[in-house]
Amino acid sequence: MAIGESVTKDWKANASSGVAILKHNYDLVSLSEGQRASSEDVALAAYSAYNHGTRRWHQFLERDKNGIPKDGGVRNFYRRYRQSPER
């Protein structure tokens, strides 16, 4: 998928590109982690890959002694994810 200049000027193009990138990252994580990964693990990893890139997503998945993600952005997503009734 090529991301053109329209992404910066057209919100629909931006949203479509974002969804395509997130879907790619979700698929990548699902393949990488396999069946041993929980849906929560896949969601956190896909979010991390979306924000930090596919080469560095693992380093943003560290958790503290309570199991909470150390990275601020991933931690915020994790808290909202845990509160979501759709998960």
Buried (B, 14 or more C-beta within 10 A) or exposed (E): EEBEEEBEEEEEBBEBBEEEBBEBBBEBBBEBEEEEBEEEBBBBBBBBBBBBEBEEBBEBBEBEEEEEBEBEBBBEBBEEBEEEEEE
